[in-house]
Amino acid sequence: MPKMKTKSGAKKRFRVRGSGSVKRSQAFKRHILTKKSTKNKRQLRGVTGIDPTNAGSVAAMLPYA
């Protein structure tokens, strides 16, 4: 049986923590930042977990994670 391939886009966007949960970067921080408030931009820093409704999709894209 051949190995399953990992989706290239998913391996760049997601990392699996030691506990098994998946972390991701925040969206809406790339461009058009002048009209966003400083508070909004500050709260978009760092990483967050994925939503439980998307966990199955992400797990299918990262078969060996």
mmCIF file of the N, C-alpha and C atoms, coordinates in Angstrom:
data_MODEL
# 
_entry.id   MODEL 
# 
loop_
_atom_site.group_PDB 
_atom_site.id 
_atom_site.type_symbol 
_atom_site.label_atom_id 
_atom_site.label_alt_id 
_atom_site.label_comp_id 
_atom_site.label_asym_id 
_atom_site.label_entity_id 
_atom_site.label_seq_id 
_atom_site.pdbx_PDB_ins_code 
_atom_site.Cartn_x 
_atom_site.Cartn_y 
_atom_site.Cartn_z 
_atom_site.occupancy 
_atom_site.B_iso_or_equiv 
_atom_site.pdbx_formal_charge 
_atom_site.auth_seq_id 
_atom_site.auth_comp_id 
_atom_site.auth_asym_id 
_atom_site.auth_atom_id 
_atom_site.pdbx_PDB_model_num 
ATOM 1   N N  . MET A 1 1  ? 0.853   -1.187 0.000  1.00 0.00 ? 1  MET A N  1 
ATOM 2   C CA . MET A 1 1  ? 0.000   0.000  0.000  1.00 0.00 ? 1  MET A CA 1 
ATOM 3   C C  . MET A 1 1  ? 0.891   1.240  0.000  1.00 0.00 ? 1  MET A C  1 
ATOM 4   N N  . PRO A 1 2  ? 0.685   2.182  -0.928 1.00 0.00 ? 2  PRO A N  1 
ATOM 5   C CA . PRO A 1 2  ? 1.523   3.383  -0.947 1.00 0.00 ? 2  PRO A CA 1 
ATOM 6   C C  . PRO A 1 2  ? 1.182   4.329  0.199  1.00 0.00 ? 2  PRO A C  1 
ATOM 7   N N  . LYS A 1 3  ? 2.121   5.184  0.481  1.00 0.00 ? 3  LYS A N  1 
ATOM 8   C CA . LYS A 1 3  ? 1.904   6.177  1.530  1.00 0.00 ? 3  LYS A CA 1 
ATOM 9   C C  . LYS A 1 3  ? 0.892   7.214  1.054  1.00 0.00 ? 3  LYS A C  1 
ATOM 10  N N  . MET A 1 4  ? 0.150   7.771  2.013  1.00 0.00 ? 4  MET A N  1 
ATOM 11  C CA . MET A 1 4  ? -0.783  8.847  1.698  1.00 0.00 ? 4  MET A CA 1 
ATOM 12  C C  . MET A 1 4  ? -0.015  10.159 1.630  1.00 0.00 ? 4  MET A C  1 
ATOM 13  N N  . LYS A 1 5  ? -0.402  11.019 0.707  1.00 0.00 ? 5  LYS A N  1 
ATOM 14  C CA . LYS A 1 5  ? 0.260   12.303 0.580  1.00 0.00 ? 5  LYS A CA 1 
ATOM 15  C C  . LYS A 1 5  ? -0.414  13.349 1.460  1.00 0.00 ? 5  LYS A C  1 
ATOM 16  N N  . THR A 1 6  ? 0.410   14.204 2.046  1.00 0.00 ? 6  THR A N  1 
ATOM 17  C CA . THR A 1 6  ? -0.067  15.356 2.794  1.00 0.00 ? 6  THR A CA 1 
ATOM 18  C C  . THR A 1 6  ? -0.339  16.488 1.827  1.00 0.00 ? 6  THR A C  1 
ATOM 19  N N  . LYS A 1 7  ? -1.429  17.227 2.035  1.00 0.00 ? 7  LYS A N  1 
ATOM 20  C CA . LYS A 1 7  ? -1.733  18.385 1.189  1.00 0.00 ? 7  LYS A CA 1 
ATOM 21  C C  . LYS A 1 7  ? -0.696  19.477 1.448  1.00 0.00 ? 7  LYS A C  1 
ATOM 22  N N  . SER A 1 8  ? -0.069  19.955 0.384  1.00 0.00 ? 8  SER A N  1 
ATOM 23  C CA . SER A 1 8  ? 1.021   20.916 0.518  1.00 0.00 ? 8  SER A CA 1 
ATOM 24  C C  . SER A 1 8  ? 0.568   22.210 1.188  1.00 0.00 ? 8  SER A C  1 
ATOM 25  N N  . GLY A 1 9  ? -0.621  22.682 0.825  1.00 0.00 ? 9  GLY A N  1 
ATOM 26  C CA . GLY A 1 9  ? -1.111  23.925 1.423  1.00 0.00 ? 9  GLY A CA 1 
ATOM 27  C C  . GLY A 1 9  ? -1.390  23.770 2.899  1.00 0.00 ? 9  GLY A C  1 
ATOM 28  N N  . ALA A 1 10 ? -1.854  22.590 3.301  1.00 0.00 ? 10 ALA A N  1 
ATOM 29  C CA . ALA A 1 10 ? -2.183  22.369 4.709  1.00 0.00 ? 10 ALA A CA 1 
ATOM 30  C C  . ALA A 1 10 ? -0.934  22.291 5.566  1.00 0.00 ? 10 ALA A C  1 
ATOM 31  N N  . LYS A 1 11 ? 0.137   21.689 5.054  1.00 0.00 ? 11 LYS A N  1 
ATOM 32  C CA . LYS A 1 11 ? 1.341   21.567 5.877  1.00 0.00 ? 11 LYS A CA 1 
ATOM 33  C C  . LYS A 1 11 ? 2.012   22.920 6.083  1.00 0.00 ? 11 LYS A C  1 
ATOM 34  N N  . LYS A 1 12 ? 1.730   23.891 5.194  1.00 0.00 ? 12 LYS A N  1 
ATOM 35  C CA . LYS A 1 12 ? 2.263   25.233 5.380  1.00 0.00 ? 12 LYS A CA 1 
ATOM 36  C C  . LYS A 1 12 ? 1.415   26.051 6.346  1.00 0.00 ? 12 LYS A C  1 
ATOM 37  N N  . ARG A 1 13 ? 0.151   25.699 6.498  1.00 0.00 ? 13 ARG A N  1 
ATOM 38  C CA . ARG A 1 13 ? -0.778  26.522 7.277  1.00 0.00 ? 13 ARG A CA 1 
ATOM 39  C C  . ARG A 1 13 ? -1.045  26.020 8.674  1.00 0.00 ? 13 ARG A C  1 
ATOM 40  N N  . PHE A 1 14 ? -0.864  24.740 8.920  1.00 0.00 ? 14 PHE A N  1 
ATOM 41  C CA . PHE A 1 14 ? -1.228  24.157 10.209 1.00 0.00 ? 14 PHE A CA 1 
ATOM 42  C C  . PHE A 1 14 ? -0.048  23.453 10.849 1.00 0.00 ? 14 PHE A C  1 
ATOM 43  N N  . ARG A 1 15 ? -0.006  23.482 12.202 1.00 0.00 ? 15 ARG A N  1 
ATOM 44  C CA . ARG A 1 15 ? 0.969   22.722 12.969 1.00 0.00 ? 15 ARG A CA 1 
ATOM 45  C C  . ARG A 1 15 ? 0.210   21.998 14.070 1.00 0.00 ? 15 ARG A C  1 
ATOM 46  N N  . VAL A 1 16 ? 0.653   20.800 14.389 1.00 0.00 ? 16 VAL A N  1 
ATOM 47  C CA . VAL A 1 16 ? -0.013  20.014 15.419 1.00 0.00 ? 16 VAL A CA 1 
ATOM 48  C C  . VAL A 1 16 ? 0.758   20.182 16.717 1.00 0.00 ? 16 VAL A C  1 
ATOM 49  N N  . ARG A 1 17 ? 0.053   20.520 17.777 1.00 0.00 ? 17 ARG A N  1 
ATOM 50  C CA . ARG A 1 17 ? 0.663   20.672 19.090 1.00 0.00 ? 17 ARG A CA 1 
ATOM 51  C C  . ARG A 1 17 ? 0.917   19.304 19.707 1.00 0.00 ? 17 ARG A C  1 
ATOM 52  N N  . GLY A 1 18 ? 1.647   19.287 20.792 1.00 0.00 ? 18 GLY A N  1 
ATOM 53  C CA . GLY A 1 18 ? 1.942   18.037 21.470 1.00 0.00 ? 18 GLY A CA 1 
ATOM 54  C C  . GLY A 1 18 ? 0.711   17.342 21.992 1.00 0.00 ? 18 GLY A C  1 
ATOM 55  N N  . SER A 1 19 ? -0.306  18.119 22.336 1.00 0.00 ? 19 SER A N  1 
ATOM 56  C CA . SER A 1 19 ? -1.556  17.550 22.840 1.00 0.00 ? 19 SER A CA 1 
ATOM 57  C C  . SER A 1 19 ? -2.414  16.964 21.731 1.00 0.00 ? 19 SER A C  1 
ATOM 58  N N  . GLY A 1 20 ? -2.036  17.228 20.472 1.00 0.00 ? 20 GLY A N  1 
ATOM 59  C CA . GLY A 1 20 ? -2.815  16.734 19.342 1.00 0.00 ? 20 GLY A CA 1 
ATOM 60  C C  . GLY A 1 20 ? -3.720  17.769 18.724 1.00 0.00 ? 20 GLY A C  1 
ATOM 61  N N  . SER A 1 21 ? -3.901  18.912 19.391 1.00 0.00 ? 21 SER A N  1 
ATOM 62  C CA . SER A 1 21 ? -4.720  19.967 18.801 1.00 0.00 ? 21 SER A CA 1 
ATOM 63  C C  . SER A 1 21 ? -3.939  20.651 17.692 1.00 0.00 ? 21 SER A C  1 
ATOM 64  N N  . VAL A 1 22 ? -4.649  21.314 16.802 1.00 0.00 ? 22 VAL A N  1 
ATOM 65  C CA . VAL A 1 22 ? -4.028  21.936 15.634 1.00 0.00 ? 22 VAL A CA 1 
ATOM 66  C C  . VAL A 1 22 ? -4.070  23.443 15.802 1.00 0.00 ? 22 VAL A C  1 
ATOM 67  N N  . LYS A 1 23 ? -2.945  24.093 15.535 1.00 0.00 ? 23 LYS A N  1 
ATOM 68  C CA . LYS A 1 23 ? -2.900  25.547 15.621 1.00 0.00 ? 23 LYS A CA 1 
ATOM 69  C C  . LYS A 1 23 ? -2.795  26.137 14.226 1.00 0.00 ? 23 LYS A C  1 
ATOM 70  N N  . ARG A 1 24 ? -3.268  27.370 14.095 1.00 0.00 ? 24 ARG A N  1 
ATOM 71  C CA . ARG A 1 24 ? -3.265  28.067 12.815 1.00 0.00 ? 24 ARG A CA 1 
ATOM 72  C C  . ARG A 1 24 ? -2.983  29.539 13.049 1.00 0.00 ? 24 ARG A C  1 
ATOM 73  N N  . SER A 1 25 ? -2.613  30.244 11.977 1.00 0.00 ? 25 SER A N  1 
ATOM 74  C CA . SER A 1 25 ? -2.383  31.681 12.050 1.00 0.00 ? 25 SER A CA 1 
ATOM 75  C C  . SER A 1 25 ? -3.701  32.422 11.901 1.00 0.00 ? 25 SER A C  1 
ATOM 76  N N  . GLN A 1 26 ? -3.709  33.668 12.327 1.00 0.00 ? 26 GLN A N  1 
ATOM 77  C CA . GLN A 1 26 ? -4.897  34.491 12.203 1.00 0.00 ? 26 GLN A CA 1 
ATOM 78  C C  . GLN A 1 26 ? -4.995  35.059 10.788 1.00 0.00 ? 26 GLN A C  1 
ATOM 79  N N  . ALA A 1 27 ? -6.193  35.174 10.296 1.00 0.00 ? 27 ALA A N  1 
ATOM 80  C CA . ALA A 1 27 ? -6.440  35.761 8.981  1.00 0.00 ? 27 ALA A CA 1 
ATOM 81  C C  . ALA A 1 27 ? -6.652  37.274 9.120  1.00 0.00 ? 27 ALA A C  1 
ATOM 82  N N  . PHE A 1 28 ? -6.768  37.949 7.994  1.00 0.00 ? 28 PHE A N  1 
ATOM 83  C CA . PHE A 1 28 ? -7.081  39.388 7.906  1.00 0.00 ? 28 PHE A CA 1 
ATOM 84  C C  . PHE A 1 28 ? -5.955  40.262 8.440  1.00 0.00 ? 28 PHE A C  1 
ATOM 85  N N  . LYS A 1 29 ? -4.715  39.854 8.287  1.00 0.00 ? 29 LYS A N  1 
ATOM 86  C CA . LYS A 1 29 ? -3.592  40.643 8.784  1.00 0.00 ? 29 LYS A CA 1 
ATOM 87  C C  . LYS A 1 29 ? -2.573  40.930 7.682  1.00 0.00 ? 29 LYS A C  1 
ATOM 88  N N  . ARG A 1 30 ? -2.906  40.685 6.416  1.00 0.00 ? 30 ARG A N  1 
ATOM 89  C CA . ARG A 1 30 ? -1.919  40.778 5.342  1.00 0.00 ? 30 ARG A CA 1 
ATOM 90  C C  . ARG A 1 30 ? -1.858  42.147 4.678  1.00 0.00 ? 30 ARG A C  1 
ATOM 91  N N  . HIS A 1 31 ? -2.995  42.710 4.334  1.00 0.00 ? 31 HIS A N  1 
ATOM 92  C CA . HIS A 1 31 ? -2.992  43.971 3.587  1.00 0.00 ? 31 HIS A CA 1 
ATOM 93  C C  . HIS A 1 31 ? -4.258  44.733 3.931  1.00 0.00 ? 31 HIS A C  1 
ATOM 94  N N  . ILE A 1 32 ? -4.353  45.947 3.403  1.00 0.00 ? 32 ILE A N  1 
ATOM 95  C CA . ILE A 1 32 ? -5.452  46.883 3.718  1.00 0.00 ? 32 ILE A CA 1 
ATOM 96  C C  . ILE A 1 32 ? -5.549  47.066 5.236  1.00 0.00 ? 32 ILE A C  1 
ATOM 97  N N  . LEU A 1 33 ? -4.404  47.366 5.843  1.00 0.00 ? 33 LEU A N  1 
ATOM 98  C CA . LEU A 1 33 ? -4.354  47.501 7.298  1.00 0.00 ? 33 LEU A CA 1 
ATOM 99  C C  . LEU A 1 33 ? -4.657  48.919 7.764  1.00 0.00 ? 33 LEU A C  1 
ATOM 100 N N  . THR A 1 34 ? -4.703  49.883 6.838  1.00 0.00 ? 34 THR A N  1 
ATOM 101 C CA . THR A 1 34 ? -4.889  51.269 7.263  1.00 0.00 ? 34 THR A CA 1 
ATOM 102 C C  . THR A 1 34 ? -6.287  51.513 7.804  1.00 0.00 ? 34 THR A C  1 
ATOM 103 N N  . LYS A 1 35 ? -7.280  50.803 7.292  1.00 0.00 ? 35 LYS A N  1 
ATOM 104 C CA . LYS A 1 35 ? -8.639  51.025 7.769  1.00 0.00 ? 35 LYS A CA 1 
ATOM 105 C C  . LYS A 1 35 ? -9.001  50.165 8.965  1.00 0.00 ? 35 LYS A C  1 
ATOM 106 N N  . LYS A 1 36 ? -8.086  49.325 9.415  1.00 0.00 ? 36 LYS A N  1 
ATOM 107 C CA . LYS A 1 36 ? -8.348  48.493 10.591 1.00 0.00 ? 36 LYS A CA 1 
ATOM 108 C C  . LYS A 1 36 ? -7.789  49.183 11.824 1.00 0.00 ? 36 LYS A C  1 
ATOM 109 N N  . SER A 1 37 ? -8.488  49.060 12.912 1.00 0.00 ? 37 SER A N  1 
ATOM 110 C CA . SER A 1 37 ? -8.063  49.739 14.122 1.00 0.00 ? 37 SER A CA 1 
ATOM 111 C C  . SER A 1 37 ? -6.841  49.058 14.729 1.00 0.00 ? 37 SER A C  1 
ATOM 112 N N  . THR A 1 38 ? -6.118  49.801 15.543 1.00 0.00 ? 38 THR A N  1 
ATOM 113 C CA . THR A 1 38 ? -4.940  49.255 16.205 1.00 0.00 ? 38 THR A CA 1 
ATOM 114 C C  . THR A 1 38 ? -5.321  48.102 17.120 1.00 0.00 ? 38 THR A C  1 
ATOM 115 N N  . LYS A 1 39 ? -6.453  48.228 17.793 1.00 0.00 ? 39 LYS A N  1 
ATOM 116 C CA . LYS A 1 39 ? -6.923  47.158 18.670 1.00 0.00 ? 39 LYS A CA 1 
ATOM 117 C C  . LYS A 1 39 ? -7.205  45.885 17.883 1.00 0.00 ? 39 LYS A C  1 
ATOM 118 N N  . ASN A 1 40 ? -7.840  46.046 16.734 1.00 0.00 ? 40 ASN A N  1 
ATOM 119 C CA . ASN A 1 40 ? -8.149  44.889 15.899 1.00 0.00 ? 40 ASN A CA 1 
ATOM 120 C C  . ASN A 1 40 ? -6.870  44.199 15.431 1.00 0.00 ? 40 ASN A C  1 
ATOM 121 N N  . LYS A 1 41 ? -5.898  44.979 14.963 1.00 0.00 ? 41 LYS A N  1 
ATOM 122 C CA . LYS A 1 41 ? -4.650  44.409 14.478 1.00 0.00 ? 41 LYS A CA 1 
ATOM 123 C C  . LYS A 1 41 ? -3.873  43.739 15.606 1.00 0.00 ? 41 LYS A C  1 
ATOM 124 N N  . ARG A 1 42 ? -3.905  44.313 16.776 1.00 0.00 ? 42 ARG A N  1 
ATOM 125 C CA . ARG A 1 42 ? -3.206  43.734 17.920 1.00 0.00 ? 42 ARG A CA 1 
ATOM 126 C C  . ARG A 1 42 ? -3.822  42.394 18.314 1.00 0.00 ? 42 ARG A C  1 
ATOM 127 N N  . GLN A 1 43 ? -5.132  42.307 18.252 1.00 0.00 ? 43 GLN A N  1 
ATOM 128 C CA . GLN A 1 43 ? -5.807  41.066 18.634 1.00 0.00 ? 43 GLN A CA 1 
ATOM 129 C C  . GLN A 1 43 ? -5.656  39.967 17.588 1.00 0.00 ? 43 GLN A C  1 
ATOM 130 N N  . LEU A 1 44 ? -5.193  40.312 16.395 1.00 0.00 ? 44 LEU A N  1 
ATOM 131 C CA . LEU A 1 44 ? -4.962  39.310 15.357 1.00 0.00 ? 44 LEU A CA 1 
ATOM 132 C C  . LEU A 1 44 ? -3.557  38.722 15.415 1.00 0.00 ? 44 LEU A C  1 
ATOM 133 N N  . ARG A 1 45 ? -2.740  39.154 16.377 1.00 0.00 ? 45 ARG A N  1 
ATOM 134 C CA . ARG A 1 45 ? -1.391  38.601 16.501 1.00 0.00 ? 45 ARG A CA 1 
ATOM 135 C C  . ARG A 1 45 ? -1.449  37.176 17.028 1.00 0.00 ? 45 ARG A C  1 
ATOM 136 N N  . GLY A 1 46 ? -0.372  36.455 16.805 1.00 0.00 ? 46 GLY A N  1 
ATOM 137 C CA . GLY A 1 46 ? -0.234  35.139 17.397 1.00 0.00 ? 46 GLY A CA 1 
ATOM 138 C C  . GLY A 1 46 ? -1.038  34.078 16.674 1.00 0.00 ? 46 GLY A C  1 
ATOM 139 N N  . VAL A 1 47 ? -1.156  32.938 17.313 1.00 0.00 ? 47 VAL A N  1 
ATOM 140 C CA . VAL A 1 47 ? -1.829  31.791 16.713 1.00 0.00 ? 47 VAL A CA 1 
ATOM 141 C C  . VAL A 1 47 ? -3.057  31.437 17.538 1.00 0.00 ? 47 VAL A C  1 
ATOM 142 N N  . THR A 1 48 ? -3.926  30.657 16.943 1.00 0.00 ? 48 THR A N  1 
ATOM 143 C CA . THR A 1 48 ? -5.129  30.184 17.611 1.00 0.00 ? 48 THR A CA 1 
ATOM 144 C C  . THR A 1 48 ? -5.398  28.762 17.150 1.00 0.00 ? 48 THR A C  1 
ATOM 145 N N  . GLY A 1 49 ? -6.320  28.111 17.794 1.00 0.00 ? 49 GLY A N  1 
ATOM 146 C CA . GLY A 1 49 ? -6.667  26.754 17.404 1.00 0.00 ? 49 GLY A CA 1 
ATOM 147 C C  . GLY A 1 49 ? -7.695  26.744 16.293 1.00 0.00 ? 49 GLY A C  1 
ATOM 148 N N  . ILE A 1 50 ? -7.842  25.599 15.654 1.00 0.00 ? 50 ILE A N  1 
ATOM 149 C CA . ILE A 1 50 ? -8.868  25.482 14.621 1.00 0.00 ? 50 ILE A CA 1 
ATOM 150 C C  . ILE A 1 50 ? -10.207 25.195 15.284 1.00 0.00 ? 50 ILE A C  1 
ATOM 151 N N  . ASP A 1 51 ? -11.274 25.515 14.588 1.00 0.00 ? 51 ASP A N  1 
ATOM 152 C CA . ASP A 1 51 ? -12.615 25.272 15.092 1.00 0.00 ? 51 ASP A CA 1 
ATOM 153 C C  . ASP A 1 51 ? -12.913 23.772 15.050 1.00 0.00 ? 51 ASP A C  1 
ATOM 154 N N  . PRO A 1 52 ? -13.606 23.246 16.035 1.00 0.00 ? 52 PRO A N  1 
ATOM 155 C CA . PRO A 1 52 ? -13.911 21.804 16.024 1.00 0.00 ? 52 PRO A CA 1 
ATOM 156 C C  . PRO A 1 52 ? -14.683 21.336 14.792 1.00 0.00 ? 52 PRO A C  1 
ATOM 157 N N  . THR A 1 53 ? -15.454 22.234 14.174 1.00 0.00 ? 53 THR A N  1 
ATOM 158 C CA . THR A 1 53 ? -16.200 21.835 12.979 1.00 0.00 ? 53 THR A CA 1 
ATOM 159 C C  . THR A 1 53 ? -15.276 21.576 11.790 1.00 0.00 ? 53 THR A C  1 
ATOM 160 N N  . ASN A 1 54 ? -14.058 22.147 11.811 1.00 0.00 ? 54 ASN A N  1 
ATOM 161 C CA . ASN A 1 54 ? -13.106 21.952 10.724 1.00 0.00 ? 54 ASN A CA 1 
ATOM 162 C C  . ASN A 1 54 ? -12.052 20.901 11.038 1.00 0.00 ? 54 ASN A C  1 
ATOM 163 N N  . ALA A 1 55 ? -12.111 20.312 12.220 1.00 0.00 ? 55 ALA A N  1 
ATOM 164 C CA . ALA A 1 55 ? -11.061 19.388 12.638 1.00 0.00 ? 55 ALA A CA 1 
ATOM 165 C C  . ALA A 1 55 ? -10.986 18.172 11.727 1.00 0.00 ? 55 ALA A C  1 
ATOM 166 N N  . GLY A 1 56 ? -12.114 17.657 11.286 1.00 0.00 ? 56 GLY A N  1 
ATOM 167 C CA . GLY A 1 56 ? -12.117 16.497 10.410 1.00 0.00 ? 56 GLY A CA 1 
ATOM 168 C C  . GLY A 1 56 ? -11.480 16.775 9.070  1.00 0.00 ? 56 GLY A C  1 
ATOM 169 N N  . SER A 1 57 ? -11.754 17.943 8.513  1.00 0.00 ? 57 SER A N  1 
ATOM 170 C CA . SER A 1 57 ? -11.176 18.316 7.228  1.00 0.00 ? 57 SER A CA 1 
ATOM 171 C C  . SER A 1 57 ? -9.666  18.472 7.330  1.00 0.00 ? 57 SER A C  1 
ATOM 172 N N  . VAL A 1 58 ? -9.209  19.102 8.400  1.00 0.00 ? 58 VAL A N  1 
ATOM 173 C CA . VAL A 1 58 ? -7.778  19.308 8.573  1.00 0.00 ? 58 VAL A CA 1 
ATOM 174 C C  . VAL A 1 58 ? -7.084  17.969 8.815  1.00 0.00 ? 58 VAL A C  1 
ATOM 175 N N  . ALA A 1 59 ? -7.706  17.091 9.572  1.00 0.00 ? 59 ALA A N  1 
ATOM 176 C CA . ALA A 1 59 ? -7.113  15.779 9.825  1.00 0.00 ? 59 ALA A CA 1 
ATOM 177 C C  . ALA A 1 59 ? -6.988  14.961 8.536  1.00 0.00 ? 59 ALA A C  1 
ATOM 178 N N  . ALA A 1 60 ? -7.933  15.120 7.629  1.00 0.00 ? 60 ALA A N  1 
ATOM 179 C CA . ALA A 1 60 ? -7.857  14.413 6.355  1.00 0.00 ? 60 ALA A CA 1 
ATOM 180 C C  . ALA A 1 60 ? -6.734  14.968 5.484  1.00 0.00 ? 60 ALA A C  1 
ATOM 181 N N  . MET A 1 61 ? -6.445  16.260 5.609  1.00 0.00 ? 61 MET A N  1 
ATOM 182 C CA . MET A 1 61 ? -5.369  16.865 4.820  1.00 0.00 ? 61 MET A CA 1 
ATOM 183 C C  . MET A 1 61 ? -3.995  16.563 5.385  1.00 0.00 ? 61 MET A C  1 
ATOM 184 N N  . LEU A 1 62 ? -3.927  16.256 6.688  1.00 0.00 ? 62 LEU A N  1 
ATOM 185 C CA . LEU A 1 62 ? -2.660  15.941 7.352  1.00 0.00 ? 62 LEU A CA 1 
ATOM 186 C C  . LEU A 1 62 ? -2.729  14.518 7.897  1.00 0.00 ? 62 LEU A C  1 
ATOM 187 N N  . PRO A 1 63 ? -2.594  13.509 7.054  1.00 0.00 ? 63 PRO A N  1 
ATOM 188 C CA . PRO A 1 63 ? -2.864  12.136 7.498  1.00 0.00 ? 63 PRO A CA 1 
ATOM 189 C C  . PRO A 1 63 ? -1.903  11.610 8.551  1.00 0.00 ? 63 PRO A C  1 
ATOM 190 N N  . TYR A 1 64 ? -0.670  12.096 8.616  1.00 0.00 ? 64 TYR A N  1 
ATOM 191 C CA . TYR A 1 64 ? 0.294   11.551 9.565  1.00 0.00 ? 64 TYR A CA 1 
ATOM 192 C C  . TYR A 1 64 ? 0.557   12.493 10.733 1.00 0.00 ? 64 TYR A C  1 
ATOM 193 N N  . ALA A 1 65 ? -0.267  13.502 10.901 1.00 0.00 ? 65 ALA A N  1 
ATOM 194 C CA . ALA A 1 65 ? -0.081  14.455 11.996 1.00 0.00 ? 65 ALA A CA 1 
ATOM 195 C C  . ALA A 1 65 ? -0.766  13.957 13.260 1.00 0.00 ? 65 ALA A C  1 
# 
